[in-house]
Amino acid sequence: MIRLLSIELDKIKRNKAAKVIVSVYFLLIIAIALIASIEFNFANVNFRIADQGIFNFPFIWHFNTYVAGILKIFLAIVIVSMMANEYSYRTLKQNLIDGLSKKEFIFSKFITVVGFALASTLFVFLVSFVLGMFFSDHTEAIVIFRDMEYLFAYFIKLVGFFSFCLFLGILVKRSAFALGFLIIWQIIEGIIYAVMKWQLFKDTELADKIINFFPLEAMADLIVEPVTRLGGVRTIANQVGEEFSKSYAVNWYTVLIVATWSAIFIYGSYKILKKRDL
């Protein structure tokens, strides 16, 4: 496994664009944290986003994993281009000639996907921990390490999303087309949901339950938006007669759905590669 991972890391090191994109991804996470901690002055009123409670433990685990999840497209570009380059530079064919089996090739890509997800999760953990220690109103150990299941959900979300990107990269061979297909699939899921919600299963909740089994929707459901958990937002909502009844928990069945899709995408990648004439 170490040999396979070293092969993939060596390819990434030689790809300047990939290194730039990965650096931008991690810098953006830091930048968001820094912007949130800067004090702004509006009409002689000092305002700092960090003072609104977003960096309080344990809420920070939920907030930061949600924001970082939005930025995952940067690493997705690296995953897709990583696969597209295998065809463009014929490194895939050379690897197979050198004795690497197709199963080992797919496994090397999968452990790279897991490596990216793990590195990103650890980075978000470190950034969140530091910010929390600086800005949180509560730094007791029992509070700090509560709700850390959001980090696990974030990791599963990235593995699922990157596995999908890897599958698309193998399927269409071109990074631009693969990313385009990713956007199209998001639109397709939206259209399917709309048809079910307002045509097939009108006035029922069946459409909401079915759409949760679709890959991108399941990944989105792992970490629900956290803003409406903030006390200030809830106070404003109550004043205008609104209530938020949604669940913010990380559900085990959503984790299972995303993990299943990850396995399907990796297996599908292998089957395509196995049947394809290189």
Contacts in CASP RR format, 6 or more apart in sequence:
PFRMAT RR
TARGET T0000
AUTHOR 0000-0000-0000
METHOD contacts of the structure
MODEL  1
MIRLLSIELDKIKRNKAAKVIVSVYFLLIIAIALIASIEFNFANVNFRIA
DQGIFNFPFIWHFNTYVAGILKIFLAIVIVSMMANEYSYRTLKQNLIDGL
SKKEFIFSKFITVVGFALASTLFVFLVSFVLGMFFSDHTEAIVIFRDMEY
LFAYFIKLVGFFSFCLFLGILVKRSAFALGFLIIWQIIEGIIYAVMKWQL
FKDTELADKIINFFPLEAMADLIVEPVTRLGGVRTIANQVGEEFSKSYAV
NWYTVLIVATWSAIFIYGSYKILKKRDL
1 107 0 8 1.000
1 111 0 8 1.000
4 104 0 8 1.000
4 107 0 8 1.000
4 108 0 8 1.000
4 111 0 8 1.000
5 108 0 8 1.000
5 111 0 8 1.000
5 112 0 8 1.000
5 115 0 8 1.000
7 95 0 8 1.000
7 100 0 8 1.000
7 108 0 8 1.000
8 82 0 8 1.000
8 108 0 8 1.000
8 109 0 8 1.000
8 111 0 8 1.000
8 112 0 8 1.000
9 112 0 8 1.000
11 82 0 8 1.000
11 85 0 8 1.000
11 91 0 8 1.000
12 18 0 8 1.000
12 19 0 8 1.000
12 22 0 8 1.000
12 78 0 8 1.000
12 82 0 8 1.000
12 112 0 8 1.000
13 19 0 8 1.000
15 81 0 8 1.000
15 82 0 8 1.000
15 85 0 8 1.000
17 81 0 8 1.000
18 78 0 8 1.000
18 81 0 8 1.000
18 82 0 8 1.000
21 74 0 8 1.000
21 75 0 8 1.000
21 77 0 8 1.000
21 78 0 8 1.000
22 74 0 8 1.000
22 75 0 8 1.000
22 78 0 8 1.000
24 74 0 8 1.000
25 71 0 8 1.000
25 74 0 8 1.000
25 75 0 8 1.000
25 120 0 8 1.000
26 123 0 8 1.000
28 71 0 8 1.000
28 74 0 8 1.000
29 64 0 8 1.000
29 67 0 8 1.000
29 68 0 8 1.000
29 71 0 8 1.000
29 123 0 8 1.000
29 124 0 8 1.000
29 127 0 8 1.000
30 127 0 8 1.000
32 67 0 8 1.000
33 64 0 8 1.000
33 127 0 8 1.000
33 131 0 8 1.000
35 49 0 8 1.000
36 48 0 8 1.000
36 49 0 8 1.000
36 50 0 8 1.000
36 54 0 8 1.000
36 55 0 8 1.000
37 48 0 8 1.000
37 49 0 8 1.000
37 50 0 8 1.000
37 55 0 8 1.000
37 131 0 8 1.000
37 134 0 8 1.000
37 135 0 8 1.000
38 48 0 8 1.000
39 46 0 8 1.000
39 47 0 8 1.000
39 48 0 8 1.000
40 46 0 8 1.000
40 47 0 8 1.000
40 48 0 8 1.000
41 47 0 8 1.000
50 131 0 8 1.000
50 135 0 8 1.000
51 135 0 8 1.000
52 230 0 8 1.000
52 232 0 8 1.000
53 59 0 8 1.000
53 135 0 8 1.000
53 137 0 8 1.000
53 230 0 8 1.000
54 60 0 8 1.000
54 63 0 8 1.000
54 230 0 8 1.000
55 63 0 8 1.000
55 131 0 8 1.000
55 132 0 8 1.000
55 134 0 8 1.000
55 135 0 8 1.000
55 136 0 8 1.000
56 132 0 8 1.000
56 135 0 8 1.000
56 136 0 8 1.000
56 137 0 8 1.000
56 138 0 8 1.000
57 132 0 8 1.000
57 136 0 8 1.000
57 138 0 8 1.000
57 139 0 8 1.000
57 143 0 8 1.000
57 144 0 8 1.000
57 146 0 8 1.000
58 143 0 8 1.000
58 144 0 8 1.000
58 145 0 8 1.000
58 146 0 8 1.000
58 147 0 8 1.000
58 148 0 8 1.000
59 147 0 8 1.000
59 226 0 8 1.000
59 229 0 8 1.000
59 230 0 8 1.000
60 128 0 8 1.000
60 131 0 8 1.000
60 132 0 8 1.000
60 136 0 8 1.000
61 128 0 8 1.000
61 147 0 8 1.000
61 148 0 8 1.000
61 150 0 8 1.000
61 151 0 8 1.000
62 147 0 8 1.000
62 150 0 8 1.000
62 223 0 8 1.000
62 226 0 8 1.000
62 229 0 8 1.000
62 248 0 8 1.000
63 226 0 8 1.000
64 124 0 8 1.000
64 127 0 8 1.000
64 128 0 8 1.000
64 131 0 8 1.000
65 124 0 8 1.000
65 128 0 8 1.000
65 150 0 8 1.000
65 151 0 8 1.000
65 153 0 8 1.000
65 154 0 8 1.000
65 223 0 8 1.000
66 150 0 8 1.000
66 223 0 8 1.000
66 224 0 8 1.000
66 225 0 8 1.000
66 226 0 8 1.000
68 120 0 8 1.000
68 124 0 8 1.000
68 154 0 8 1.000
69 154 0 8 1.000
69 157 0 8 1.000
69 158 0 8 1.000
69 223 0 8 1.000
72 120 0 8 1.000
72 157 0 8 1.000
72 158 0 8 1.000
72 161 0 8 1.000
72 162 0 8 1.000
75 116 0 8 1.000
75 120 0 8 1.000
75 158 0 8 1.000
75 162 0 8 1.000
76 161 0 8 1.000
76 162 0 8 1.000
76 165 0 8 1.000
76 179 0 8 1.000
76 182 0 8 1.000
77 175 0 8 1.000
77 179 0 8 1.000
78 116 0 8 1.000
79 112 0 8 1.000
79 113 0 8 1.000
79 116 0 8 1.000
79 162 0 8 1.000
79 165 0 8 1.000
79 166 0 8 1.000
80 165 0 8 1.000
80 166 0 8 1.000
80 168 0 8 1.000
80 169 0 8 1.000
80 175 0 8 1.000
80 178 0 8 1.000
80 179 0 8 1.000
81 175 0 8 1.000
82 109 0 8 1.000
82 112 0 8 1.000
83 109 0 8 1.000
83 166 0 8 1.000
83 169 0 8 1.000
83 170 0 8 1.000
83 173 0 8 1.000
83 175 0 8 1.000
83 178 0 8 1.000
84 169 0 8 1.000
84 173 0 8 1.000
84 174 0 8 1.000
84 175 0 8 1.000
84 178 0 8 1.000
85 91 0 8 1.000
86 92 0 8 1.000
87 173 0 8 1.000
92 105 0 8 1.000
92 278 0 8 1.000
93 278 0 8 1.000
95 105 0 8 1.000
96 102 0 8 1.000
96 105 0 8 1.000
96 278 0 8 1.000
100 108 0 8 1.000
102 270 0 8 1.000
102 273 0 8 1.000
102 274 0 8 1.000
103 270 0 8 1.000
105 273 0 8 1.000
106 266 0 8 1.000
106 269 0 8 1.000
106 270 0 8 1.000
106 273 0 8 1.000
109 166 0 8 1.000
109 269 0 8 1.000
110 163 0 8 1.000
110 166 0 8 1.000
110 266 0 8 1.000
113 159 0 8 1.000
113 162 0 8 1.000
113 163 0 8 1.000
113 166 0 8 1.000
114 159 0 8 1.000
116 158 0 8 1.000
116 162 0 8 1.000
117 155 0 8 1.000
117 158 0 8 1.000
117 159 0 8 1.000
117 162 0 8 1.000
118 155 0 8 1.000
120 154 0 8 1.000
120 158 0 8 1.000
121 151 0 8 1.000
121 154 0 8 1.000
121 155 0 8 1.000
121 158 0 8 1.000
124 151 0 8 1.000
124 154 0 8 1.000
125 151 0 8 1.000
129 144 0 8 1.000
132 139 0 8 1.000
132 144 0 8 1.000
133 139 0 8 1.000
136 143 0 8 1.000
136 144 0 8 1.000
149 250 0 8 1.000
150 223 0 8 1.000
150 250 0 8 1.000
152 250 0 8 1.000
152 255 0 8 1.000
153 222 0 8 1.000
153 223 0 8 1.000
153 250 0 8 1.000
153 255 0 8 1.000
154 222 0 8 1.000
154 223 0 8 1.000
156 222 0 8 1.000
156 255 0 8 1.000
156 258 0 8 1.000
156 259 0 8 1.000
156 262 0 8 1.000
157 219 0 8 1.000
157 222 0 8 1.000
157 223 0 8 1.000
157 258 0 8 1.000
159 258 0 8 1.000
159 259 0 8 1.000
159 262 0 8 1.000
160 215 0 8 1.000
160 219 0 8 1.000
160 258 0 8 1.000
160 259 0 8 1.000
160 261 0 8 1.000
160 262 0 8 1.000
160 265 0 8 1.000
161 219 0 8 1.000
163 261 0 8 1.000
163 262 0 8 1.000
163 265 0 8 1.000
163 266 0 8 1.000
163 269 0 8 1.000
164 182 0 8 1.000
164 215 0 8 1.000
164 216 0 8 1.000
164 261 0 8 1.000
164 265 0 8 1.000
165 178 0 8 1.000
165 182 0 8 1.000
166 265 0 8 1.000
166 266 0 8 1.000
166 269 0 8 1.000
167 265 0 8 1.000
167 266 0 8 1.000
167 268 0 8 1.000
167 269 0 8 1.000
167 272 0 8 1.000
168 178 0 8 1.000
168 179 0 8 1.000
168 181 0 8 1.000
168 182 0 8 1.000
169 175 0 8 1.000
169 178 0 8 1.000
170 269 0 8 1.000
170 272 0 8 1.000
170 273 0 8 1.000
171 178 0 8 1.000
171 181 0 8 1.000
171 272 0 8 1.000
172 178 0 8 1.000
172 181 0 8 1.000
185 215 0 8 1.000
185 216 0 8 1.000
186 216 0 8 1.000
189 211 0 8 1.000
189 214 0 8 1.000
189 216 0 8 1.000
189 217 0 8 1.000
190 211 0 8 1.000
192 211 0 8 1.000
192 214 0 8 1.000
193 207 0 8 1.000
193 211 0 8 1.000
193 217 0 8 1.000
196 206 0 8 1.000
196 207 0 8 1.000
196 210 0 8 1.000
196 211 0 8 1.000
197 207 0 8 1.000
197 208 0 8 1.000
200 207 0 8 1.000
201 207 0 8 1.000
201 210 0 8 1.000
211 217 0 8 1.000
212 218 0 8 1.000
212 221 0 8 1.000
212 254 0 8 1.000
212 257 0 8 1.000
213 257 0 8 1.000
215 258 0 8 1.000
215 261 0 8 1.000
218 254 0 8 1.000
218 257 0 8 1.000
218 258 0 8 1.000
218 261 0 8 1.000
219 258 0 8 1.000
219 261 0 8 1.000
221 251 0 8 1.000
221 254 0 8 1.000
222 250 0 8 1.000
222 254 0 8 1.000
222 255 0 8 1.000
222 258 0 8 1.000
223 250 0 8 1.000
224 246 0 8 1.000
224 247 0 8 1.000
224 248 0 8 1.000
226 248 0 8 1.000
227 233 0 8 1.000
228 234 0 8 1.000
228 237 0 8 1.000
228 244 0 8 1.000
228 246 0 8 1.000
229 248 0 8 1.000
234 244 0 8 1.000
237 243 0 8 1.000
237 244 0 8 1.000
END
